[in-house]
Amino acid sequence: MKQLIEFLVKSLVDEPEQVTIEEVIGDEATTYEVRVAPDDLGKVIGKQGRIANALRTVAKAAAMKEKKKVYVEIVAS
């Protein structure tokens, strides 16, 4: 799952070497904190959050195959 999110985010940004993804495992769900360069934050979020919502949708669809819950948070580093 982490590799999938990392691949998608790195293909969106101008500085892929600054993309880091931290996996926080909780009791019921796993949260992926995506950190990007401040200049790339708008590209990952998109207009009205459309790209961010699309990333979340893809992650949730992939997680449903494994019967898990995931959350994707986008953070500026």
Summary of the structure (lengths in Angstrom):
residues: 77
radius of gyration: 11.9
end to end distance: 21.3
largest distance: 35.0
contacts: 215
relative contact order: 0.24
helix: 51%
strand: 26%
